[in-house]
Amino acid sequence: MEQVLRPIYQERASFPDTLGVILVEKRRKDDPITDTFDAILLIITTDDEVPIFTKHYTDGEEKAVMHIISEKQLHKWLLLGSKRKVVDWLFYGKVYFDRNEFVEQLRSEMWEYPFYGRNMKMGLELSKLVRGYIEGKTFFEQGSHMDAYHHVVESLHHLARLAVIENGLFPEVTVWSQVKKIDPSIYKLYEELITSQEPLEKRLELLFLASDFFIHNRTADGARHIMDVMMEKQQWTIQELYEQEELKMYSINLEVFIEFLVEKGFIQVVKSDSKNEWIYHRDYRVE
């Protein structure tokens, strides 16, 4: 497939806005890194007009995908962890073009400065973990054990990613392989949930007890980002929090996360006057 793609990446390498060209080839038949394709051609560009541009190719037998990604979009993915496979592509792909050593420097930064954006990443993962935990527990208490199981598995994935980020690493596609080495207790928890022969209700019950412990131990670090942002002013409305540039990344998890941090004492509720004397605005602050 490399031979077929060569004219394409050679042409792209000649464009002045192209920063790097990376080829990622499938290593085995069931390799998840290439999204079912035989090869991925990743092209990084300074042009942000179209942050993500994708094309599919085939030579009649094999298939390939070309992703043209803006530098800004790439950094956003790396910061938010929203495109996990891009970490694998950058680390394990073969570099065919590297303008001014952009790709090499990016790889070095990822290895040498893995704590960049760490507080934000931890906050985002904790907010997702908390939402999954709360929703899972609600379903469990209602007797909807399969729905609870779905949310619990999802929340455990966020716990795993949180553990990896805590250790200054980038969560990869095979995050559980990382967690098995970094925090065996979390891996064991996941393994028990998935493979145990205990009744599902019993497994979930034990999982929620353990999750309380893991969440409690990570709340202070996971709350640091949102609290640092909130220190910028004395008091916030919920709308102001939604509109704050960095907090926009919490998306639908923001309100649930704020209420969780209120409950844990990290954020204080402030009542302020409204037009109606019988009701107050509910604002927020940190001390």
One Martini backbone bead per residue (centre of mass of N, CA, C, O) as a GRO file, in nm:
protein
  287
    1MET     BB    1   0.055   0.065  -0.015
    2GLU     BB    2   0.290   0.261  -0.018
    3GLN     BB    3   0.327   0.284  -0.328
    4VAL     BB    4   0.043   0.404  -0.387
    5LEU     BB    5   0.079   0.662  -0.181
    6ARG     BB    6   0.331   0.822  -0.268
    7PRO     BB    7   0.216   1.045  -0.464
    8ILE     BB    8   0.041   1.177  -0.246
    9TYR     BB    9   0.263   1.254  -0.030
   10GLN     BB   10   0.445   1.409  -0.225
   11GLU     BB   11   0.247   1.628  -0.295
   12ARG     BB   12   0.189   1.727  -0.002
   13ALA     BB   13   0.491   1.798   0.066
   14SER     BB   14   0.489   2.051  -0.144
   15PHE     BB   15   0.329   2.200   0.047
   16PRO     BB   16   0.373   2.481   0.250
   17ASP     BB   17   0.154   2.377   0.489
   18THR     BB   18   0.319   2.126   0.537
   19LEU     BB   19   0.456   1.952   0.824
   20GLY     BB   20   0.349   1.641   0.793
   21VAL     BB   21   0.417   1.283   0.717
   22ILE     BB   22   0.225   0.985   0.804
   23LEU     BB   23   0.263   0.628   0.821
   24VAL     BB   24   0.010   0.377   0.893
   25GLU     BB   25   0.035   0.033   0.941
   26LYS     BB   26  -0.078  -0.268   0.950
   27ARG     BB   27   0.030  -0.533   1.170
   28ARG     BB   28  -0.253  -0.678   1.169
   29LYS     BB   29  -0.560  -0.791   1.108
   30ASP     BB   30  -0.677  -0.679   1.414
   31ASP     BB   31  -0.584  -0.385   1.405
   32PRO     BB   32  -0.705  -0.089   1.567
   33ILE     BB   33  -0.523   0.159   1.471
   34THR     BB   34  -0.662   0.164   1.151
   35ASP     BB   35  -0.973   0.140   1.128
   36THR     BB   36  -0.968  -0.121   0.909
   37PHE     BB   37  -0.725  -0.032   0.770
   38ASP     BB   38  -0.414  -0.071   0.605
   39ALA     BB   39  -0.390   0.254   0.598
   40ILE     BB   40  -0.248   0.567   0.725
   41LEU     BB   41  -0.262   0.911   0.623
   42LEU     BB   42  -0.087   1.166   0.791
   43ILE     BB   43  -0.163   1.518   0.767
   44ILE     BB   44   0.003   1.813   0.858
   45THR     BB   45  -0.131   2.149   0.901
   46THR     BB   46  -0.175   2.507   0.904
   47ASP     BB   47  -0.454   2.475   0.790
   48ASP     BB   48  -0.779   2.585   0.945
   49GLU     BB   49  -1.030   2.584   0.759
   50VAL     BB   50  -0.997   2.257   0.756
   51PRO     BB   51  -0.935   2.057   1.018
   52ILE     BB   52  -1.088   1.807   0.861
   53PHE     BB   53  -0.965   1.578   0.605
   54THR     BB   54  -1.114   1.307   0.407
   55LYS     BB   55  -0.987   1.004   0.240
   56HIS     BB   56  -1.046   0.728   0.021
   57TYR     BB   57  -0.867   0.422  -0.069
   58THR     BB   58  -0.792   0.192  -0.354
   59ASP     BB   59  -0.638  -0.106  -0.529
   60GLY     BB   60  -0.870  -0.353  -0.494
   61GLU     BB   61  -0.762  -0.480  -0.205
   62GLU     BB   62  -0.682  -0.232  -0.054
   63LYS     BB   63  -0.708   0.015   0.215
   64ALA     BB   64  -0.726   0.380   0.261
   65VAL     BB   65  -0.651   0.671   0.468
   66MET     BB   66  -0.687   1.031   0.462
   67HIS     BB   67  -0.557   1.273   0.696
   68ILE     BB   68  -0.621   1.620   0.726
   69ILE     BB   69  -0.455   1.809   0.981
   70SER     BB   70  -0.453   2.049   1.191
   71GLU     BB   71  -0.256   2.172   1.429
   72LYS     BB   72  -0.485   2.264   1.617
   73GLN     BB   73  -0.642   1.994   1.622
   74LEU     BB   74  -0.417   1.817   1.729
   75HIS     BB   75  -0.380   1.963   2.003
   76LYS     BB   76  -0.667   1.914   2.097
   77TRP     BB   77  -0.657   1.608   2.104
   78LEU     BB   78  -0.418   1.588   2.304
   79LEU     BB   79  -0.553   1.744   2.537
   80LEU     BB   80  -0.842   1.580   2.546
   81GLY     BB   81  -0.842   1.278   2.428
   82SER     BB   82  -1.058   1.242   2.169
   83LYS     BB   83  -0.808   1.099   1.991
   84ARG     BB   84  -0.639   0.830   2.073
   85LYS     BB   85  -0.491   0.723   1.807
   86VAL     BB   86  -0.296   0.964   1.752
   87VAL     BB   87  -0.075   0.873   1.942
   88ASP     BB   88   0.002   0.618   1.786
   89TRP     BB   89   0.063   0.751   1.517
   90LEU     BB   90   0.297   0.932   1.619
   91PHE     BB   91   0.477   0.704   1.749
   92TYR     BB   92   0.440   0.452   1.508
   93GLY     BB   93   0.484   0.605   1.270
   94LYS     BB   94   0.601   0.689   0.947
   95VAL     BB   95   0.820   0.932   0.847
   96TYR     BB   96   0.818   1.122   0.528
   97PHE     BB   97   0.764   1.418   0.650
   98ASP     BB   98   0.963   1.708   0.803
   99ARG     BB   99   0.916   2.020   0.877
  100ASN     BB  100   1.143   2.141   1.079
  101GLU     BB  101   1.090   1.903   1.284
  102PHE     BB  102   0.794   1.883   1.391
  103VAL     BB  103   0.747   1.583   1.466
  104GLU     BB  104   0.995   1.542   1.643
  105GLN     BB  105   0.919   1.761   1.851
  106LEU     BB  106   0.646   1.645   1.930
  107ARG     BB  107   0.749   1.378   2.037
  108SER     BB  108   0.938   1.497   2.250
  109GLU     BB  109   0.719   1.646   2.411
  110MET     BB  110   0.552   1.391   2.482
  111TRP     BB  111   0.789   1.265   2.648
  112GLU     BB  112   0.903   1.524   2.823
  113TYR     BB  113   0.587   1.677   2.844
  114PRO     BB  114   0.323   1.507   2.971
  115PHE     BB  115   0.200   1.748   3.171
  116TYR     BB  116   0.058   1.886   2.959
  117GLY     BB  117  -0.258   1.960   3.061
  118ARG     BB  118  -0.317   1.776   3.310
  119ASN     BB  119  -0.545   1.916   3.472
  120MET     BB  120  -0.752   1.915   3.248
  121LYS     BB  121  -0.756   1.613   3.188
  122MET     BB  122  -0.841   1.529   3.472
  123GLY     BB  123  -1.105   1.687   3.481
  124LEU     BB  124  -1.243   1.554   3.239
  125GLU     BB  125  -1.229   1.261   3.342
  126LEU     BB  126  -1.372   1.305   3.612
  127SER     BB  127  -1.641   1.410   3.497
  128LYS     BB  128  -1.703   1.142   3.347
  129LEU     BB  129  -1.685   0.954   3.586
  130VAL     BB  130  -1.907   1.082   3.759
  131ARG     BB  131  -2.140   1.051   3.564
  132GLY     BB  132  -2.125   0.742   3.534
  133TYR     BB  133  -2.160   0.678   3.832
  134ILE     BB  134  -2.432   0.818   3.887
  135GLU     BB  135  -2.596   0.676   3.664
  136GLY     BB  136  -2.534   0.387   3.750
  137LYS     BB  137  -2.650   0.407   4.041
  138THR     BB  138  -2.935   0.479   3.962
  139PHE     BB  139  -2.996   0.219   3.805
  140PHE     BB  140  -2.934   0.026   4.035
  141GLU     BB  141  -3.158   0.137   4.234
  142GLN     BB  142  -3.383   0.058   4.004
  143GLY     BB  143  -3.284  -0.237   3.880
  144SER     BB  144  -3.094  -0.155   3.621
  145HIS     BB  145  -2.827  -0.344   3.561
  146MET     BB  146  -2.747  -0.312   3.260
  147ASP     BB  147  -2.731  -0.003   3.263
  148ALA     BB  148  -2.527   0.013   3.489
  149TYR     BB  149  -2.302  -0.144   3.348
  150HIS     BB  150  -2.252   0.049   3.117
  151HIS     BB  151  -2.165   0.296   3.295
  152VAL     BB  152  -1.937   0.156   3.451
  153VAL     BB  153  -1.751   0.087   3.220
  154GLU     BB  154  -1.714   0.377   3.129
  155SER     BB  155  -1.600   0.488   3.399
  156LEU     BB  156  -1.349   0.299   3.404
  157HIS     BB  157  -1.211   0.422   3.159
  158HIS     BB  158  -1.171   0.699   3.297
  159LEU     BB  159  -1.004   0.592   3.530
  160ALA     BB  160  -0.775   0.483   3.359
  161ARG     BB  161  -0.697   0.750   3.222
  162LEU     BB  162  -0.640   0.900   3.484
  163ALA     BB  163  -0.403   0.721   3.576
  164VAL     BB  164  -0.221   0.780   3.335
  165ILE     BB  165  -0.207   1.090   3.364
  166GLU     BB  166  -0.089   1.096   3.652
  167ASN     BB  167   0.183   0.949   3.519
  168GLY     BB  168   0.256   1.116   3.249
  169LEU     BB  169   0.065   0.992   3.027
  170PHE     BB  170  -0.068   0.865   2.733
  171PRO     BB  171  -0.352   0.750   2.633
  172GLU     BB  172  -0.417   0.463   2.479
  173VAL     BB  173  -0.590   0.228   2.324
  174THR     BB  174  -0.433   0.028   2.535
  175VAL     BB  175  -0.505   0.118   2.841
  176TRP     BB  176  -0.506  -0.155   3.008
  177SER     BB  177  -0.206  -0.214   2.972
  178GLN     BB  178  -0.115   0.033   3.129
  179VAL     BB  179  -0.273  -0.014   3.400
  180LYS     BB  180  -0.150  -0.286   3.481
  181LYS     BB  181   0.126  -0.134   3.552
  182ILE     BB  182   0.035   0.125   3.717
  183ASP     BB  183  -0.274   0.008   3.833
  184PRO     BB  184  -0.376  -0.294   3.940
  185SER     BB  185  -0.640  -0.225   4.100
  186ILE     BB  186  -0.803  -0.126   3.855
  187TYR     BB  187  -0.772  -0.374   3.682
  188LYS     BB  188  -0.907  -0.568   3.883
  189LEU     BB  189  -1.181  -0.433   3.885
  190TYR     BB  190  -1.241  -0.479   3.586
  191GLU     BB  191  -1.202  -0.785   3.583
  192GLU     BB  192  -1.426  -0.853   3.786
  193LEU     BB  193  -1.662  -0.735   3.625
  194ILE     BB  194  -1.616  -0.911   3.358
  195THR     BB  195  -1.528  -1.225   3.484
  196SER     BB  196  -1.706  -1.280   3.699
  197GLN     BB  197  -1.943  -1.520   3.855
  198GLU     BB  198  -2.098  -1.326   3.978
  199PRO     BB  199  -2.354  -1.159   4.022
  200LEU     BB  200  -2.423  -0.858   3.894
  201GLU     BB  201  -2.520  -0.717   4.151
  202LYS     BB  202  -2.264  -0.780   4.317
  203ARG     BB  203  -2.055  -0.648   4.133
  204LEU     BB  204  -2.174  -0.361   4.145
  205GLU     BB  205  -2.165  -0.318   4.446
  206LEU     BB  206  -1.853  -0.339   4.469
  207LEU     BB  207  -1.785  -0.120   4.263
  208PHE     BB  208  -1.909   0.125   4.412
  209LEU     BB  209  -1.732   0.106   4.659
  210ALA     BB  210  -1.460   0.139   4.509
  211SER     BB  211  -1.522   0.405   4.357
  212ASP     BB  212  -1.537   0.590   4.597
  213PHE     BB  213  -1.237   0.569   4.660
  214PHE     BB  214  -1.114   0.661   4.387
  215ILE     BB  215  -1.256   0.935   4.371
  216HIS     BB  216  -1.169   1.058   4.638
  217ASN     BB  217  -0.850   1.043   4.570
  218ARG     BB  218  -0.905   1.240   4.289
  219THR     BB  219  -1.053   1.513   4.339
  220ALA     BB  220  -0.841   1.730   4.398
  221ASP     BB  221  -0.689   1.702   4.126
  222GLY     BB  222  -0.945   1.713   3.933
  223ALA     BB  223  -1.032   2.016   4.049
  224ARG     BB  224  -0.800   2.219   3.983
  225HIS     BB  225  -0.880   2.347   3.715
  226ILE     BB  226  -1.159   2.473   3.785
  227MET     BB  227  -1.049   2.634   4.029
  228ASP     BB  228  -0.844   2.808   3.881
  229VAL     BB  229  -1.051   2.946   3.702
  230MET     BB  230  -1.239   3.056   3.941
  231MET     BB  231  -1.010   3.254   4.057
  232GLU     BB  232  -1.048   3.495   3.848
  233LYS     BB  233  -1.315   3.523   4.021
  234GLN     BB  234  -1.546   3.556   4.275
  235GLN     BB  235  -1.805   3.501   4.077
  236TRP     BB  236  -2.050   3.260   3.936
  237THR     BB  237  -2.233   3.170   3.686
  238ILE     BB  238  -2.335   2.916   3.494
  239GLN     BB  239  -2.306   3.068   3.226
  240GLU     BB  240  -2.014   3.163   3.266
  241LEU     BB  241  -1.897   2.879   3.279
  242TYR     BB  242  -1.989   2.787   2.996
  243GLU     BB  243  -1.829   3.039   2.847
  244GLN     BB  244  -1.571   2.948   2.930
  245GLU     BB  245  -1.326   2.838   2.737
  246GLU     BB  246  -1.217   2.588   2.902
  247LEU     BB  247  -1.506   2.483   3.011
  248LYS     BB  248  -1.631   2.392   2.739
  249MET     BB  249  -1.492   2.102   2.746
  250TYR     BB  250  -1.708   1.974   2.950
  251SER     BB  251  -1.984   2.029   2.871
  252ILE     BB  252  -2.231   1.814   2.986
  253ASN     BB  253  -2.050   1.777   3.267
  254LEU     BB  254  -2.044   2.043   3.429
  255GLU     BB  255  -2.287   2.042   3.626
  256VAL     BB  256  -2.229   1.772   3.763
  257PHE     BB  257  -1.946   1.854   3.862
  258ILE     BB  258  -2.023   2.095   4.033
  259GLU     BB  259  -2.216   1.944   4.226
  260PHE     BB  260  -2.002   1.753   4.329
  261LEU     BB  261  -1.810   1.984   4.442
  262VAL     BB  262  -2.015   2.092   4.637
  263GLU     BB  263  -2.056   1.832   4.804
  264LYS     BB  264  -1.727   1.824   4.867
  265GLY     BB  265  -1.633   2.146   4.916
  266PHE     BB  266  -1.489   2.302   4.662
  267ILE     BB  267  -1.766   2.448   4.617
  268GLN     BB  268  -1.955   2.741   4.651
  269VAL     BB  269  -2.261   2.870   4.740
  270VAL     BB  270  -2.435   3.163   4.607
  271LYS     BB  271  -2.663   3.401   4.707
  272SER     BB  272  -2.857   3.605   4.486
  273ASP     BB  273  -3.033   3.846   4.374
  274SER     BB  274  -3.350   3.889   4.238
  275LYS     BB  275  -3.646   4.005   4.112
  276ASN     BB  276  -3.739   3.789   4.311
  277GLU     BB  277  -3.786   3.779   4.657
  278TRP     BB  278  -3.837   3.443   4.667
  279ILE     BB  279  -3.568   3.427   4.490
  280TYR     BB  280  -3.250   3.295   4.395
  281HIS     BB  281  -2.947   3.300   4.290
  282ARG     BB  282  -2.709   3.044   4.179
  283ASP     BB  283  -2.386   3.063   4.273
  284TYR     BB  284  -2.014   3.058   4.238
  285ARG     BB  285  -1.723   2.954   4.443
  286VAL     BB  286  -1.386   3.000   4.554
  287GLU     BB  287  -1.121   2.989   4.828
   0.00000   0.00000   0.00000
